[in-house]
Amino acid sequence: MRKLAINTFMSLDGVMQSPGGPEEDPTGSFGHGGWAVPYFDDTMMQQMAESAPYELLLGRGTYEIFAAHWPYDEGPIADHLNSTRKHVASTTRDELEWNNSVLIAGGVAEYVTRIKDEEAPEIQVHGSPGLIQTLLAHDLIDEFRIWTFPVLLGTGKRCFGTGTVPAALTLVDTKATKTGVIVAIYQRAGTVGAGSFEFDEPTAAELERRRRLGS
């Protein structure tokens, strides 16, 4: 089974909407589009360009953003995105004009489960906050590659929103860029564990506190 990873640019408070420009996704009156751009440097661009082969899984909105840009760009990132296979989730489009794009037929969860069993490069999700919620809800994400930018946005579409279910993660790699972006890679690690810092025998004050919480 091949890996499915989300590759997400995210603010410190969890917003992933419109990182690349003001016109990328202004829905919901979002007024901070382009917030990630000032933090990019040559090292970050090189890391993106040198990525191992992968296919894309995209929501309609991100597909349309990419399809309006990358076919008209040049360089190693554009070359890969334009040539690789792209799986697109949309309920409003009947056809896709970007080269090598496939419209997902039927349920997204069933489709993704099926293509994960194929012998092919890993699948990456770029952007696509709505699609991520579906993948989270169906426990289909194997790896989280989170680029956290040192900025607070307050409102906007979030990476971990309505689809998030409890899960434990393991940090497998992390690095910081010169501009303060933290790139962290997490893999699934089973269910959420629990413990307690309380005394073995709770104090009278603690018992009273619990009583008040329950009243």
Secondary structure, DSSP 4 states (H G I P E B T S, - for coil): ---EEEEEEEETTSB-S-TT-TTT--GGG---TTTTGGG--HHHHHHHHTPPPEEEEEEHHHHHHHHTTGGG--SHHHHHHHHS-EEEE-SS-S---STTEEEPPS-HHHHHHHHHTSSSSEEEEES-HHHHHHHHHTT---EEEEEEES---SSS-BSSSTT-----EEEEEEEE-TTS-EEEEEEE-SSPP----S-SS--HHHHHHHHHHH-
